[in-house]
């Protein structure tokens, strides 16, 4: 599957940059390409200078709202970013249209932070404009949810996240959710976390995008996951996970001469990798929420000798137990490495407590803001009345 990635705001810019890095590695190691192009959109000129892998020309690093902000950002006011994205979306369309390989694109992925200013305000309207310009293409939004401390300490973050999700869900073919707080406990806090979270996000897509583009016979799975499977799966609220194990962890059991232990080891390879992917799913979820998924897609990436039909059957049975109402698609991607890895997508999610909490917090803060504004206007009115007897100059 081939995509164009557009990152908006500082968070989205860094994700787009990581996709560029991933595609360079894939082109070198696998001799294929899955990212047709990548762009960074921002209201802050400084943020556009911070990426290492994205092309440095103005068509790939797009400043919006420059006349109004002088290139210094929107200061968390996502309604300003929304206006600039609507008014200047033609810049993005022109940049996309300049790529001669546009015909290869299966989908667009627009990434950004739900809690920031530029990303949360512009994601919905970049999605809307691209869908209008390319109605035959799938347009997905990848929204990164804020850390808990950001929601607690920065009230505006709550409103931005809620309004971004609401507007984006109404416009995109799917909203892929990634929760910063989900990965905080796994990767450590702040400094290392941003880099590792972005790496985890992009690694979750890597094999999924590559599997259907491979042309070497030894890298084509017995059940190929390609663009058709992915686009048929991803719809509505979506979460994604990627993880795996070193092959050597299973070798001791596999060498045992007892057939039932061999069988157990083979089964545990697949289920173990799936479990790791589910533990690293992009939003903290439990079995109750897993069961809400209507569409599931899995992909095993491993040396061909490590995968067999029993592993696939047992893994699908395991997923069906967790998600009994889901339509399950999946396949294998033979690739010589020392790991057995799994990618899992859960889509058409009907119940996500994290989203419900964000909407509640956004509604609550909206009422708080309205009361504050009334109070402020009342105080100004009192001051104005006190000055009524003072002569004008």
Protein Blocks (a to p, Z undefined) as FASTA:
>chain_A
ZZddddedjklmmmmmmmmmmmmmmmmmnopafbfbacdddfbfklmmmpfkbcfbfklm
ccehklmnnonajnhpaklmmmmmmmmmmmmmmmmmmpmklmmpmbdcddddfklmmlmm
mmmmmmmmmmmmmmmbccddddddddfklmmmmmmlmmmmmmmmmmmmmmmmbdcdddfk
lmmmmnoghjlmmmmmmmmmmmmmmmmmmmmmpcbfklpcfbdcdfklmmmmngcjaddd
dddddfklmmmmmmpmblklmmmmmmmmmmmmmmmmmmmpcbdcdfklmmmpmbdcdddd
ddfklpcfklmmmmmmmmmmmmmmbccdddddddddfbdcdddddehifbdfklmmmmmm
mmmmmmmmmmmmmmmmmmmmmmmmmmmmpccZZ
